[in-house]
Amino acid sequence: MRALPEPFAAPPREVTPWGFLRWLVRQQWTTVVQGTVCDIIWLLGLALTPWAIGRAIDEGLVAGDYAAFLRWLGVVVLLQLQHSLIQGLRDRAGSVNFERSWSRVDQIIARASSRVTVAAERDLHPGAVVTMASSDVWALSFVAINVGSLVSALISFATVAVILLRDSLLLGGLVIVGVPAFSALLFLLVRSLRARQIEARDATSEMNTVATDSARGLRVLRGIGGEEWFLARFRERSASARDAGKKVARPMSIAEALKVLIAGTLVVGLTWIGAVLVTQGELTVGELVSFYGYAGFMVLPVTLLNQSVTVAVRALIAARQITGLLEVAPLWPREAGDDAGGVPAARETAQKGAQHDGGEDSTLDWDLLDERSGLRVREGELLGVAVRDAAQARALVDRIGRMVPDDPDAVVRLQGQDLAELPIDEVRERIVVSDPVPFLFSGTLRELLDPRGRRDDETILRAVAAVDATDIVDAVDGGLDVIVGERGVEFSGGQRQRLGAARSLLSEPQLLVLHEPTSSVDASTEERMAAGLRAYRRGRATVMVSTSPLVLGVSDRVALIDDAGAVVAEGAHEELLQLEADYRGVVLRAEGVS
């Protein structure tokens, strides 16, 4: 038994589509060789059967030697037995090669899309990744199988050609010249088939884009009565995909017709010429029967050759999409093995990189500095941030969490070091951002709250209690073992927000950024959440971006950011309420007081 998924292996850098196909086959060459050997034995058993039957007729029945007849009959039976036995091994090898390729390509797509994240939407068609994961991975998984099909078809063709030439140069020449000539017609269809399959794939990708976008905004569509508009738009894209599929059908149907034409022409031609040669004494009856069998057999290698061409065309189109994804530059490159990005190095360089108020700090009294706004987060403090403009609040959170492309004019320093100089994996480990509307994945509630499986149930429940979400766990059958649907559809907006906040607490980052963590809950729940968050994160740097007085009131310090995105006031919540009219206006507006 072979364990799946396959160990991950990255394809070579700047690999071409053809290079990707070759690399994919090399990665599993052992099972590809096994499948190819099975294919060869399987097909040769069929190829030699007409030859053995002809010998049974000539050396047994015609010559009256029944011992020879039984001997050759035994050979025929053995050939059929080995064909039947090898069929099971051949099917198994094909399944193994398919699953290994599927696993490998699926991992490549998943890792590449997670590496480039939103850059994929910038450089590729919005539905491209969905199409890769659904249809392209399928097309590529047949490549390893068809290596054996192609090799066995060529070997069996060569074997039959040698036998035919030995018995009759005329008939052998007919097969050797005729089959490749007819098969060459298939390759003339490749250009048309390839172009039309690319068009069909693009149409399918556009259809998937409409479906994906609509699924994301289904609630909004319903709210504005946009269902009919969506259906019309999807119907249009679906019709385009259908029409593109029809265009693909023409060259494919011609290819299928050619298979029948090639086989029929060979059977008719060989039988007619063979019968003439028998009447002239140049061919025996057994050889004629063998030639007739060869003509019928040649249908199979021709079919396999046609299948190999079709699979290669589809796989090449799919490989072009995969290599396109691999070429997308991520917004935040990963500097693997960069020791300069470590915490000790960051502390050593803090004296060099930390500046504020026009001079260097002799001591570093802050964990994080956002140079654009002037916001400082001190080590171990719970900092409240009130922002008048929602867009400025989102921009601030994205900068601190490095959720947007690095900007040299908007430097954020973590313990003195520019975030842009740190490996993105380290940033994600040390700084966690919790959005107002968190994305909840399907799985058990335990997996939703602790995706990496690092915490025990006691720790998970403590984080759940900190965000006042114990009632959610108690209300579902199975507790933490309950299965949660995609995006947490069974939970309300407030419940999803609390579960997302609990998940961010359980990540235990060096710096936690909570963006409007209580915007979807009622006042009493908000008060308990604010107190719970403060208690849970005591002694660790935490930023809560909010305009709620209940949240800002539990903060050690509050910073007010104006419409230009700059810190204009700092202090305790009560102090700012008394002294800063702008701050008072932001908080009162959040409370609905004009």
C-alpha positions, 0 to 999 in steps of 0.5 A: 500500500502507498500512503497518500498524499505524496510527500510534497516536492516543488517543481523546478523554477521557471519550468515550461509546460512541457518541462512540468509534464516531464517533471511530473512523470519523473517524480513517480518513475517507479510506478510509471515503469511498473505500469508501462511493463504491465501495458507492454505485456498486456498488449503483446499478449493480444498482438501475438495471439493471431500469430499463434492461431495462424501457426495452429492452423498451418502446422496443426489442422492443414498439416494434420498434426494434431499434436502440433495443433494442441501445442499451439492451442496451448500457446493461445490459451496461455497468451489469453490467461496472461492477458487476463491476469496482467489486466488486474495489475495494469488497472492497479498500476493505472490507479496508483499513477493517477492518484499519485499525480492527483495528489502531487498536482493538488498540493502544488496548486494549494501551496502555490495559491496560498503562497501568492494569496491575493496576488493570484487574483491580481495576475490571473483570471478570478476563476483560474485557481478553481478551474485548476483544482477541478479540471486541470488536475484531472487532465494532468493525472492521466499523463503518467498512465498514458506513458505506458499506453504510448510505449506499449502501442509503439512496441506492439506495432513494431512487433506486429510489423516484424511478423508481417514483413517476415510473412509477406513484404506486401502486407507488412509494408501495407501495415507499416506505411498505412497505419502511420499515414492514417495516424498522421491525420490525427496530428493534423487535428492537434492544432485545432483541438488544442486551440479550441480546448483552450477556448473551452477552458477559458469559458469554463473558467469565466463561468466558475468566476461568476459562480464563485463571486455569486456564492461569496455575495449570495446574502448581498444578492438576496438583499438587493433582489439580484438573483435574477441578474445573477441567473442571467449572467450565469446563464450567459457564461454557461452558454458560452462554455457550452458553445465552446465545448461544441467547437471542441466536439468537431475535431474530437469526433473527426479523431474518433471517426478516423479510428474507425476508418483506419481499422476498417481500411486495414481489415478490408485491405489486408483481407482482400490482398491476403485472399489474392495471395492465398489463391496465388500460393504466396500465402498460407491459410493460417497466415491469412487468418493471422493477417486478418487478426492483425488488422483487427488488433491494430485498432487497439494501438491506433486507439491508444495513440489517439488517446495519448495525443488527446491526453497530451493536448489537454495536459499541456493546456493544464500545465500552462495554467499551472506554470502560470500560477507558479510564475505569479510573484507573491506580494510578500516573498518568503526569505527561507533561512534568513537568520536576520529575520529572527527575534534576537537579530531584531533586538540587536538591530533595534538601536539602529532602526528605532527613531522617533521625535527626530532622534535615536532611542537609547532604549527601545520602549515599544514593540511596534511602530507604524511610521506613517501614523506615528502609532506606537505599541508598547511591550505588554500593553493593551492599546485601544485605537479610535479611528474616525474614518473606517477606511483609515482603520482598515489601512492601519490594520493591514499595514500592521499585519502586513496584509498589503504590499510592502510600501517603503513610504509606510514602514512598520517596525517590529522591535526595531526591524522593518517588517518588510525585512522579515520572512512573511511566515515569521510575521504571520507567526508573531502578528495575528490580525482578527477581522470583524467578519472572520472566515470560518472553515468547515470541520469540527468546532475544535479544528475551527478554533485551533487549526494547528491542533496545538492547544488542549480542550482546557485552553480552548475553552478558556479562550472561548470563555474570554470572548463570552462564547461558552454559550455557543459551545454549550448550545450545540450537540457534541460541544467541540466535536460538532461539525461546523459548515463552510463559513460557519453558516449555522452561526449568527454574525455575532457568534461567528465574530466571537469564535473568530476572536477566540481563534485569534487568542489561541494563536498566542501571537506576540502582537494581536490586532483586533479590528472591531472585535465587538461590532456584531454583539449586543452591549452586555456581551460586548462588555463581557468580551472587553473584560475577557480580552483584557484578562486573557491578553494581560502582559502581552501586546494587544491592539484593539481598533474600535470606536466602542467606549466599552472596548476603549474603556478597558485599554491601558492607553488609547490613541486617536487617529484623524482622517489623515491617518495620523495619531493626534492624541494619546491617553487614558479613555476617560482623560481623552473624553474630557480633554479631546472633543474629536475623540468625544465625537468619535465615541459618541457617534459610535454610540449613536449620539449626535 
